[in-house]
């Protein structure tokens, strides 16, 4: 029987999961336990569109786009700004203590797209 994959905070992952890759590819001392965000296969859960960090990043990106395309309206640039931030949120925002992730080898958690 396989259990559904769930998302965890990196600290929780390090306490609960055992990982066959950690002994070979871990960024710290070799261990059987998950390395969480320090592991190459760790994946962060998508950031919610109403997260203040995401909304702030979109506003900053709109301002940058306006500098590049001054004739376009803010509304016309919003979709492009959201797409840029959503494509690479780590380039615009930073993880905090509430963010959760999962092992990329195990697949996405149940219920995520």
Order of alpha helices (4+ residues) and beta strands (2+ residues): alpha-alpha-beta-alpha-alpha-alpha-beta
